[in-house]
Amino acid sequence: MAFIKLSILKMYGDIFASKRFHYSLWAVAVLMISWTIACSLTAIFQCTPIAFNWDITIPGGFCINYGAVVLAAGGFNIATDLIILVMPIPLVWKLHTSKQKKWQIIFAFALGSR
């Protein structure tokens, strides 16, 4: 998912030249990369010791509540989807074109969201 979202952010960067918008893109990209690393590490180290993932007979082993982690990850993914979807709207509204064309451009971005 992170690679898909990063590619969308890259596309936004290619379309819009605003320096301030590029800073926003970088901030969201860093957030996505950080979250992806955190989720990957959580998936790997969810149990202590790691071997407890596949061998629950190891004495003293335990796992975190991975269901809660998946639920939090889902909420985070929805939030980042909305952020990425909404990011170009202020720049589209600043375009010198009719409102109908602006709505069409926003709709085209929204179609690409899922």
N, CA, C and O atoms as CSV, one atom per row, in Angstrom:
chain,resi,resn,atom,element,x,y,z
A,1,MET,N,N,0.819,-1.200,0.000
A,1,MET,CA,C,0.000,0.000,0.000
A,1,MET,C,C,0.862,1.262,0.000
A,1,MET,O,O,0.537,2.249,-0.660
A,2,ALA,N,N,1.950,1.215,0.741
A,2,ALA,CA,C,2.786,2.412,0.834
A,2,ALA,C,C,3.365,2.787,-0.526
A,2,ALA,O,O,3.450,3.970,-0.858
A,3,PHE,N,N,3.762,1.791,-1.315
A,3,PHE,CA,C,4.340,2.095,-2.624
A,3,PHE,C,C,3.301,2.724,-3.549
A,3,PHE,O,O,3.630,3.605,-4.342
A,4,ILE,N,N,2.073,2.285,-3.453
A,4,ILE,CA,C,1.005,2.880,-4.261
A,4,ILE,C,C,0.797,4.336,-3.858
A,4,ILE,O,O,0.698,5.219,-4.711
A,5,LYS,N,N,0.733,4.574,-2.560
A,5,LYS,CA,C,0.522,5.945,-2.081
A,5,LYS,C,C,1.710,6.834,-2.407
A,5,LYS,O,O,1.534,8.004,-2.748
A,6,LEU,N,N,2.921,6.291,-2.306
A,6,LEU,CA,C,4.104,7.073,-2.662
A,6,LEU,C,C,4.120,7.406,-4.157
A,6,LEU,O,O,4.564,8.486,-4.548
A,7,SER,N,N,3.643,6.494,-4.979
A,7,SER,CA,C,3.593,6.789,-6.420
A,7,SER,C,C,2.565,7.884,-6.721
A,7,SER,O,O,2.775,8.703,-7.615
A,8,ILE,N,N,1.469,7.898,-5.983
A,8,ILE,CA,C,0.477,8.971,-6.156
A,8,ILE,C,C,1.074,10.303,-5.725
A,8,ILE,O,O,0.874,11.319,-6.392
A,9,LEU,N,N,1.803,10.306,-4.620
A,9,LEU,CA,C,2.461,11.536,-4.166
A,9,LEU,C,C,3.481,12.019,-5.197
A,9,LEU,O,O,3.611,13.220,-5.432
A,10,LYS,N,N,4.198,11.087,-5.804
A,10,LYS,CA,C,5.163,11.440,-6.851
A,10,LYS,C,C,4.446,12.066,-8.045
A,10,LYS,O,O,4.924,13.043,-8.621
A,11,MET,N,N,3.299,11.501,-8.410
A,11,MET,CA,C,2.524,12.056,-9.514
A,11,MET,C,C,2.081,13.484,-9.181
A,11,MET,O,O,2.160,14.374,-10.029
A,12,TYR,N,N,1.616,13.700,-7.948
A,12,TYR,CA,C,1.233,15.053,-7.532
A,12,TYR,C,C,2.415,16.004,-7.661
A,12,TYR,O,O,2.263,17.138,-8.114
A,13,GLY,N,N,3.582,15.538,-7.262
A,13,GLY,CA,C,4.776,16.375,-7.356
A,13,GLY,C,C,5.126,16.732,-8.792
A,13,GLY,O,O,5.620,17.826,-9.063
A,14,ASP,N,N,4.870,15.810,-9.708
A,14,ASP,CA,C,5.128,16.087,-11.116
A,14,ASP,C,C,4.108,17.052,-11.712
A,14,ASP,O,O,4.428,17.805,-12.632
A,15,ILE,N,N,2.895,17.034,-11.197
A,15,ILE,CA,C,1.831,17.880,-11.749
A,15,ILE,C,C,1.900,19.298,-11.192
A,15,ILE,O,O,1.787,20.267,-11.942
A,16,PHE,N,N,2.087,19.422,-9.881
A,16,PHE,CA,C,2.035,20.729,-9.227
A,16,PHE,C,C,3.436,21.204,-8.878
A,16,PHE,O,O,4.242,20.444,-8.340
A,17,ALA,N,N,3.728,22.479,-9.189
A,17,ALA,CA,C,5.079,23.013,-9.019
A,17,ALA,C,C,5.267,23.795,-7.724
A,17,ALA,O,O,6.379,24.249,-7.457
A,18,SER,N,N,4.250,23.968,-6.925
A,18,SER,CA,C,4.330,24.774,-5.715
A,18,SER,C,C,5.343,24.188,-4.733
A,18,SER,O,O,5.282,23.007,-4.390
A,19,LYS,N,N,6.278,25.033,-4.288
A,19,LYS,CA,C,7.306,24.588,-3.350
A,19,LYS,C,C,6.680,24.179,-2.022
A,19,LYS,O,O,7.079,23.180,-1.422
A,20,ARG,N,N,5.714,24.942,-1.572
A,20,ARG,CA,C,5.030,24.632,-0.311
A,20,ARG,C,C,4.304,23.284,-0.401
A,20,ARG,O,O,4.310,22.503,0.551
A,21,PHE,N,N,3.684,23.022,-1.549
A,21,PHE,CA,C,2.994,21.753,-1.752
A,21,PHE,C,C,3.991,20.600,-1.753
A,21,PHE,O,O,3.694,19.520,-1.242
A,22,HIS,N,N,5.167,20.824,-2.322
A,22,HIS,CA,C,6.195,19.782,-2.330
A,22,HIS,C,C,6.659,19.448,-0.919
A,22,HIS,O,O,6.953,18.290,-0.619
A,23,TYR,N,N,6.727,20.456,-0.052
A,23,TYR,CA,C,7.064,20.186,1.358
A,23,TYR,C,C,5.990,19.314,2.005
A,23,TYR,O,O,6.300,18.405,2.776
A,24,SER,N,N,4.742,19.593,1.688
A,24,SER,CA,C,3.645,18.766,2.198
A,24,SER,C,C,3.747,17.341,1.680
A,24,SER,O,O,3.517,16.383,2.418
A,25,LEU,N,N,4.093,17.210,0.410
A,25,LEU,CA,C,4.260,15.875,-0.175
A,25,LEU,C,C,5.368,15.112,0.540
A,25,LEU,O,O,5.216,13.931,0.855
A,26,TRP,N,N,6.480,15.789,0.794
A,26,TRP,CA,C,7.585,15.134,1.500
A,26,TRP,C,C,7.174,14.734,2.909
A,26,TRP,O,O,7.545,13.658,3.379
A,27,ALA,N,N,6.420,15.580,3.582
A,27,ALA,CA,C,5.978,15.255,4.948
A,27,ALA,C,C,5.093,14.010,4.947
A,27,ALA,O,O,5.264,13.127,5.787
A,28,VAL,N,N,4.159,13.938,4.017
A,28,VAL,CA,C,3.279,12.769,3.940
A,28,VAL,C,C,4.083,11.536,3.532
A,28,VAL,O,O,3.831,10.443,4.037
A,29,ALA,N,N,5.039,11.697,2.634
A,29,ALA,CA,C,5.873,10.569,2.213
A,29,ALA,C,C,6.698,10.032,3.376
A,29,ALA,O,O,6.806,8.819,3.551
A,30,VAL,N,N,7.278,10.921,4.169
A,30,VAL,CA,C,8.055,10.482,5.336
A,30,VAL,C,C,7.143,9.778,6.334
A,30,VAL,O,O,7.527,8.768,6.923
A,31,LEU,N,N,5.953,10.301,6.523
A,31,LEU,CA,C,4.984,9.661,7.410
A,31,LEU,C,C,4.639,8.259,6.909
A,31,LEU,O,O,4.574,7.318,7.699
A,32,MET,N,N,4.417,8.118,5.600
A,32,MET,CA,C,4.080,6.808,5.026
A,32,MET,C,C,5.225,5.813,5.183
A,32,MET,O,O,5.010,4.659,5.554
A,33,ILE,N,N,6.440,6.269,4.898
A,33,ILE,CA,C,7.599,5.381,5.010
A,33,ILE,C,C,7.820,4.967,6.458
A,33,ILE,O,O,8.103,3.802,6.735
A,34,SER,N,N,7.691,5.918,7.385
A,34,SER,CA,C,7.849,5.610,8.810
A,34,SER,C,C,6.799,4.606,9.270
A,34,SER,O,O,7.108,3.658,9.992
A,35,TRP,N,N,5.578,4.818,8.853
A,35,TRP,CA,C,4.492,3.913,9.241
A,35,TRP,C,C,4.711,2.516,8.671
A,35,TRP,O,O,4.461,1.519,9.348
A,36,THR,N,N,5.175,2.443,7.430
A,36,THR,CA,C,5.435,1.149,6.803
A,36,THR,C,C,6.537,0.395,7.544
A,36,THR,O,O,6.423,-0.809,7.773
A,37,ILE,N,N,7.590,1.093,7.913
A,37,ILE,CA,C,8.668,0.458,8.670
A,37,ILE,C,C,8.160,-0.012,10.024
A,37,ILE,O,O,8.472,-1.122,10.457
A,38,ALA,N,N,7.377,0.829,10.695
A,38,ALA,CA,C,6.838,0.457,12.010
A,38,ALA,C,C,5.933,-0.769,11.910
A,38,ALA,O,O,6.008,-1.667,12.749
A,39,CYS,N,N,5.080,-0.808,10.890
A,39,CYS,CA,C,4.190,-1.966,10.725
A,39,CYS,C,C,4.972,-3.227,10.385
A,39,CYS,O,O,4.637,-4.313,10.857
A,40,SER,N,N,6.000,-3.088,9.580
A,40,SER,CA,C,6.826,-4.249,9.233
A,40,SER,C,C,7.534,-4.795,10.466
A,40,SER,O,O,7.560,-6.006,10.688
A,41,LEU,N,N,8.104,-3.907,11.259
A,41,LEU,CA,C,8.783,-4.352,12.479
A,41,LEU,C,C,7.804,-4.962,13.470
A,41,LEU,O,O,8.132,-5.926,14.162
A,42,THR,N,N,6.607,-4.402,13.538
A,42,THR,CA,C,5.588,-4.954,14.429
A,42,THR,C,C,5.190,-6.352,13.983
A,42,THR,O,O,5.002,-7.244,14.810
A,43,ALA,N,N,5.062,-6.542,12.677
A,43,ALA,CA,C,4.695,-7.866,12.167
A,43,ALA,C,C,5.792,-8.894,12.448
A,43,ALA,O,O,5.505,-10.049,12.761
A,44,ILE,N,N,7.038,-8.466,12.335
A,44,ILE,CA,C,8.149,-9.393,12.583
A,44,ILE,C,C,8.292,-9.705,14.066
A,44,ILE,O,O,8.442,-10.864,14.454
A,45,PHE,N,N,8.246,-8.666,14.891
A,45,PHE,CA,C,8.523,-8.825,16.319
A,45,PHE,C,C,7.260,-8.847,17.172
A,45,PHE,O,O,7.298,-8.446,18.335
A,46,GLN,N,N,6.154,-9.303,16.620
A,46,GLN,CA,C,4.908,-9.333,17.380
A,46,GLN,C,C,4.946,-10.327,18.528
A,46,GLN,O,O,4.197,-10.193,19.495
A,47,CYS,N,N,5.814,-11.319,18.425
A,47,CYS,CA,C,5.944,-12.318,19.492
A,47,CYS,C,C,7.364,-12.308,20.034
A,47,CYS,O,O,8.326,-12.041,19.313
A,48,THR,N,N,7.467,-12.604,21.313
A,48,THR,CA,C,8.766,-12.725,21.960
A,48,THR,C,C,8.857,-14.098,22.575
A,48,THR,O,O,8.030,-14.423,23.427
A,49,PRO,N,N,9.788,-14.904,22.205
A,49,PRO,CA,C,10.745,-14.771,21.105
A,49,PRO,C,C,10.033,-14.882,19.751
A,49,PRO,O,O,8.878,-15.301,19.676
A,50,ILE,N,N,10.743,-14.499,18.687
A,50,ILE,CA,C,10.145,-14.490,17.353
A,50,ILE,C,C,9.633,-15.877,16.970
A,50,ILE,O,O,8.605,-15.999,16.304
A,51,ALA,N,N,10.335,-16.902,17.383
A,51,ALA,CA,C,9.940,-18.273,17.042
A,51,ALA,C,C,8.581,-18.652,17.636
A,51,ALA,O,O,7.966,-19.624,17.197
A,52,PHE,N,N,8.115,-17.904,18.614
A,52,PHE,CA,C,6.811,-18.171,19.216
A,52,PHE,C,C,5.679,-17.969,18.206
A,52,PHE,O,O,4.569,-18.459,18.415
A,53,ASN,N,N,5.958,-17.238,17.096
A,53,ASN,CA,C,4.973,-17.072,16.020
A,53,ASN,C,C,4.511,-18.411,15.470
A,53,ASN,O,O,3.320,-18.599,15.221
A,54,TRP,N,N,5.428,-19.335,15.280
A,54,TRP,CA,C,5.087,-20.619,14.665
A,54,TRP,C,C,5.189,-21.804,15.624
A,54,TRP,O,O,4.781,-22.915,15.287
A,55,ASP,N,N,5.739,-21.563,16.831
A,55,ASP,CA,C,5.844,-22.643,17.813
A,55,ASP,C,C,5.353,-22.140,19.163
A,55,ASP,O,O,6.127,-21.608,19.958
A,56,ILE,N,N,4.051,-22.314,19.414
A,56,ILE,CA,C,3.463,-21.772,20.647
A,56,ILE,C,C,3.773,-22.624,21.872
A,56,ILE,O,O,3.299,-22.329,22.969
A,57,THR,N,N,4.555,-23.665,21.694
A,57,THR,CA,C,4.936,-24.507,22.841
A,57,THR,C,C,6.171,-23.967,23.558
A,57,THR,O,O,6.581,-24.531,24.573
A,58,ILE,N,N,6.769,-22.893,23.057
A,58,ILE,CA,C,7.952,-22.310,23.704
A,58,ILE,C,C,7.521,-21.709,25.038
A,58,ILE,O,O,6.621,-20.870,25.078
A,59,PRO,N,N,8.158,-22.133,26.134
A,59,PRO,CA,C,7.762,-21.605,27.438
A,59,PRO,C,C,8.151,-20.130,27.584
A,59,PRO,O,O,9.229,-19.710,27.164
A,60,GLY,N,N,7.260,-19.371,28.179
A,60,GLY,CA,C,7.504,-17.949,28.436
A,60,GLY,C,C,7.283,-17.045,27.238
A,60,GLY,O,O,7.507,-15.839,27.333
A,61,GLY,N,N,6.849,-17.598,26.111
A,61,GLY,CA,C,6.612,-16.775,24.939
A,61,GLY,C,C,5.272,-16.055,25.012
A,61,GLY,O,O,4.323,-16.557,25.615
A,62,PHE,N,N,5.197,-14.894,24.405
A,62,PHE,CA,C,3.934,-14.150,24.361
A,62,PHE,C,C,3.888,-13.301,23.101
A,62,PHE,O,O,4.921,-13.001,22.501
A,63,CYS,N,N,2.682,-12.919,22.709
A,63,CYS,CA,C,2.467,-12.081,21.526
A,63,CYS,C,C,1.621,-10.868,21.907
A,63,CYS,O,O,0.822,-10.910,22.842
A,64,ILE,N,N,1.820,-9.794,21.157
A,64,ILE,CA,C,0.983,-8.616,21.360
A,64,ILE,C,C,-0.393,-8.888,20.765
A,64,ILE,O,O,-0.585,-9.879,20.061
A,65,ASN,N,N,-1.335,-8.022,21.042
A,65,ASN,CA,C,-2.673,-8.126,20.468
A,65,ASN,C,C,-2.600,-7.633,19.027
A,65,ASN,O,O,-2.787,-6.447,18.756
A,66,TYR,N,N,-2.329,-8.549,18.114
A,66,TYR,CA,C,-2.125,-8.173,16.719
A,66,TYR,C,C,-3.418,-7.689,16.066
A,66,TYR,O,O,-3.369,-6.925,15.103
A,67,GLY,N,N,-4.557,-8.116,16.567
A,67,GLY,CA,C,-5.834,-7.625,16.052
A,67,GLY,C,C,-5.968,-6.121,16.242
A,67,GLY,O,O,-6.471,-5.419,15.365
A,68,ALA,N,N,-5.515,-5.629,17.393
A,68,ALA,CA,C,-5.556,-4.180,17.648
A,68,ALA,C,C,-4.599,-3.447,16.716
A,68,ALA,O,O,-4.900,-2.343,16.260
A,69,VAL,N,N,-3.456,-4.048,16.433
A,69,VAL,CA,C,-2.498,-3.429,15.526
A,69,VAL,C,C,-3.091,-3.336,14.121
A,69,VAL,O,O,-2.947,-2.310,13.455
A,70,VAL,N,N,-3.745,-4.385,13.673
A,70,VAL,CA,C,-4.356,-4.384,12.341
A,70,VAL,C,C,-5.480,-3.355,12.271
A,70,VAL,O,O,-5.640,-2.678,11.256
A,71,LEU,N,N,-6.246,-3.237,13.329
A,71,LEU,CA,C,-7.318,-2.242,13.378
A,71,LEU,C,C,-6.744,-0.825,13.305
A,71,LEU,O,O,-7.269,0.023,12.583
A,72,ALA,N,N,-5.672,-0.573,14.050
A,72,ALA,CA,C,-5.031,0.745,14.014
A,72,ALA,C,C,-4.445,1.022,12.632
A,72,ALA,O,O,-4.534,2.141,12.128
A,73,ALA,N,N,-3.846,-0.003,12.022
A,73,ALA,CA,C,-3.278,0.170,10.683
A,73,ALA,C,C,-4.364,0.486,9.665
A,73,ALA,O,O,-4.156,1.297,8.763
A,74,GLY,N,N,-5.513,-0.147,9.804
A,74,GLY,CA,C,-6.630,0.147,8.905
A,74,GLY,C,C,-7.110,1.578,9.039
A,74,GLY,O,O,-7.372,2.251,8.042
A,75,GLY,N,N,-7.223,2.039,10.276
A,75,GLY,CA,C,-7.616,3.431,10.505
A,75,GLY,C,C,-6.595,4.407,9.939
A,75,GLY,O,O,-6.957,5.425,9.348
A,76,PHE,N,N,-5.317,4.090,10.125
A,76,PHE,CA,C,-4.263,4.945,9.587
A,76,PHE,C,C,-4.305,4.963,8.067
A,76,PHE,O,O,-4.121,6.017,7.459
A,77,ASN,N,N,-4.545,3.814,7.444
A,77,ASN,CA,C,-4.627,3.762,5.984
A,77,ASN,C,C,-5.790,4.586,5.450
A,77,ASN,O,O,-5.661,5.257,4.426
A,78,ILE,N,N,-6.913,4.539,6.133
A,78,ILE,CA,C,-8.055,5.351,5.714
A,78,ILE,C,C,-7.720,6.837,5.843
A,78,ILE,O,O,-8.037,7.630,4.957
A,79,ALA,N,N,-7.082,7.204,6.947
A,79,ALA,CA,C,-6.713,8.609,7.161
A,79,ALA,C,C,-5.735,9.092,6.089
A,79,ALA,O,O,-5.899,10.190,5.556
A,80,THR,N,N,-4.731,8.291,5.772
A,80,THR,CA,C,-3.776,8.721,4.753
A,80,THR,C,C,-4.415,8.741,3.363
A,80,THR,O,O,-4.054,9.571,2.529
A,81,ASP,N,N,-5.354,7.841,3.114
A,81,ASP,CA,C,-6.089,7.892,1.845
A,81,ASP,C,C,-6.825,9.221,1.712
A,81,ASP,O,O,-6.786,9.856,0.657
A,82,LEU,N,N,-7.486,9.632,2.768
A,82,LEU,CA,C,-8.217,10.908,2.729
A,82,LEU,C,C,-7.273,12.091,2.583
A,82,LEU,O,O,-7.560,13.030,1.841
A,83,ILE,N,N,-6.150,12.049,3.286
A,83,ILE,CA,C,-5.173,13.135,3.182
A,83,ILE,C,C,-4.668,13.248,1.747
A,83,ILE,O,O,-4.609,14.344,1.189
A,84,ILE,N,N,-4.306,12.119,1.157
A,84,ILE,CA,C,-3.780,12.121,-0.207
A,84,ILE,C,C,-4.855,12.554,-1.203
A,84,ILE,O,O,-4.550,13.217,-2.195
A,85,LEU,N,N,-6.084,12.192,-0.949
A,85,LEU,CA,C,-7.177,12.583,-1.836
A,85,LEU,C,C,-7.446,14.087,-1.770
A,85,LEU,O,O,-7.750,14.706,-2.789
A,86,VAL,N,N,-7.338,14.669,-0.593
A,86,VAL,CA,C,-7.684,16.076,-0.384
A,86,VAL,C,C,-6.520,17.019,-0.721
A,86,VAL,O,O,-6.747,18.197,-0.998
A,87,MET,N,N,-5.296,16.525,-0.702
A,87,MET,CA,C,-4.131,17.393,-0.887
A,87,MET,C,C,-4.183,18.291,-2.133
A,87,MET,O,O,-3.880,19.478,-2.014
A,88,PRO,N,N,-4.548,17.794,-3.308
A,88,PRO,CA,C,-4.480,18.672,-4.486
A,88,PRO,C,C,-5.666,19.623,-4.635
A,88,PRO,O,O,-5.623,20.508,-5.489
A,89,ILE,N,N,-6.706,19.474,-3.846
A,89,ILE,CA,C,-7.917,20.283,-4.046
A,89,ILE,C,C,-7.644,21.786,-3.938
A,89,ILE,O,O,-8.120,22.530,-4.794
A,90,PRO,N,N,-6.901,22.278,-2.926
A,90,PRO,CA,C,-6.656,23.731,-2.889
A,90,PRO,C,C,-5.915,24.250,-4.121
A,90,PRO,O,O,-6.172,25.364,-4.577
A,91,LEU,N,N,-5.010,23.459,-4.653
A,91,LEU,CA,C,-4.278,23.893,-5.847
A,91,LEU,C,C,-5.169,23.882,-7.082
A,91,LEU,O,O,-5.024,24.730,-7.962
A,92,VAL,N,N,-6.077,22.939,-7.148
A,92,VAL,CA,C,-7.005,22.898,-8.286
A,92,VAL,C,C,-7.928,24.106,-8.244
A,92,VAL,O,O,-8.257,24.665,-9.290
A,93,TRP,N,N,-8.353,24.518,-7.050
A,93,TRP,CA,C,-9.249,25.679,-6.941
A,93,TRP,C,C,-8.566,26.966,-7.365
A,93,TRP,O,O,-9.237,27.928,-7.741
A,94,LYS,N,N,-7.219,26.999,-7.310
A,94,LYS,CA,C,-6.487,28.208,-7.720
A,94,LYS,C,C,-6.270,28.283,-9.227
A,94,LYS,O,O,-5.785,29.297,-9.729
A,95,LEU,N,N,-6.622,27.229,-9.954
A,95,LEU,CA,C,-6.452,27.249,-11.404
A,95,LEU,C,C,-7.367,28.291,-12.040
A,95,LEU,O,O,-8.474,28.537,-11.562
A,96,HIS,N,N,-6.893,28.889,-13.112
A,96,HIS,CA,C,-7.677,29.893,-13.829
A,96,HIS,C,C,-8.506,29.197,-14.911
A,96,HIS,O,O,-8.165,29.202,-16.094
A,97,THR,N,N,-9.591,28.610,-14.458
A,97,THR,CA,C,-10.498,27.911,-15.363
A,97,THR,C,C,-11.903,27.943,-14.761
A,97,THR,O,O,-12.095,28.416,-13.641
A,98,SER,N,N,-12.856,27.450,-15.494
A,98,SER,CA,C,-14.239,27.495,-15.006
A,98,SER,C,C,-14.429,26.520,-13.842
A,98,SER,O,O,-13.659,25.577,-13.662
A,99,LYS,N,N,-15.479,26.780,-13.060
A,99,LYS,CA,C,-15.774,25.895,-11.929
A,99,LYS,C,C,-16.086,24.483,-12.393
A,99,LYS,O,O,-15.756,23.507,-11.719
A,100,GLN,N,N,-16.722,24.385,-13.542
A,100,GLN,CA,C,-17.051,23.061,-14.076
A,100,GLN,C,C,-15.773,22.267,-14.346
A,100,GLN,O,O,-15.695,21.085,-14.014
A,101,LYS,N,N,-14.783,22.906,-14.941
A,101,LYS,CA,C,-13.518,22.217,-15.217
A,101,LYS,C,C,-12.803,21.859,-13.908
A,101,LYS,O,O,-12.198,20.792,-13.800
A,102,LYS,N,N,-12.874,22.747,-12.925
A,102,LYS,CA,C,-12.250,22.452,-11.637
A,102,LYS,C,C,-12.879,21.220,-11.006
A,102,LYS,O,O,-12.178,20.352,-10.485
A,103,TRP,N,N,-14.194,21.149,-11.055
A,103,TRP,CA,C,-14.893,19.980,-10.504
A,103,TRP,C,C,-14.522,18.718,-11.283
A,103,TRP,O,O,-14.382,17.643,-10.700
A,104,GLN,N,N,-14.365,18.849,-12.578
A,104,GLN,CA,C,-13.983,17.692,-13.385
A,104,GLN,C,C,-12.581,17.203,-13.023
A,104,GLN,O,O,-12.337,15.998,-12.962
A,105,ILE,N,N,-11.672,18.128,-12.787
A,105,ILE,CA,C,-10.312,17.750,-12.394
A,105,ILE,C,C,-10.319,17.083,-11.022
A,105,ILE,O,O,-9.661,16.062,-10.820
A,106,ILE,N,N,-11.060,17.659,-10.086
A,106,ILE,CA,C,-11.160,17.056,-8.746
A,106,ILE,C,C,-11.768,15.665,-8.833
A,106,ILE,O,O,-11.324,14.738,-8.155
A,107,PHE,N,N,-12.788,15.530,-9.673
A,107,PHE,CA,C,-13.416,14.222,-9.853
A,107,PHE,C,C,-12.433,13.216,-10.455
A,107,PHE,O,O,-12.437,12.043,-10.084
A,108,ALA,N,N,-11.595,13.676,-11.381
A,108,ALA,CA,C,-10.597,12.783,-11.992
A,108,ALA,C,C,-9.583,12.320,-10.939
A,108,ALA,O,O,-9.188,11.154,-10.936
A,109,PHE,N,N,-9.164,13.218,-10.053
A,109,PHE,CA,C,-8.280,12.813,-8.964
A,109,PHE,C,C,-8.989,11.833,-8.034
A,109,PHE,O,O,-8.389,10.858,-7.582
A,110,ALA,N,N,-10.259,12.089,-7.750
A,110,ALA,CA,C,-11.014,11.201,-6.860
A,110,ALA,C,C,-11.179,9.804,-7.465
A,110,ALA,O,O,-11.154,8.810,-6.738
A,111,LEU,N,N,-11.345,9.723,-8.773
A,111,LEU,CA,C,-11.460,8.428,-9.428
A,111,LEU,C,C,-10.176,7.612,-9.274
A,111,LEU,O,O,-10.217,6.385,-9.180
A,112,GLY,N,N,-9.053,8.299,-9.251
A,112,GLY,CA,C,-7.777,7.614,-9.106
A,112,GLY,C,C,-7.505,7.173,-7.684
A,112,GLY,O,O,-6.538,6.453,-7.439
A,113,SER,N,N,-8.334,7.587,-6.744
A,113,SER,CA,C,-8.072,7.251,-5.342
A,113,SER,C,C,-8.327,5.783,-5.035
A,113,SER,O,O,-7.683,5.232,-4.141
A,114,ARG,N,N,-9.223,5.143,-5.729
A,114,ARG,CA,C,-9.490,3.699,-5.503
A,114,ARG,C,C,-10.108,3.097,-6.717
A,114,ARG,O,O,-10.406,1.903,-6.732
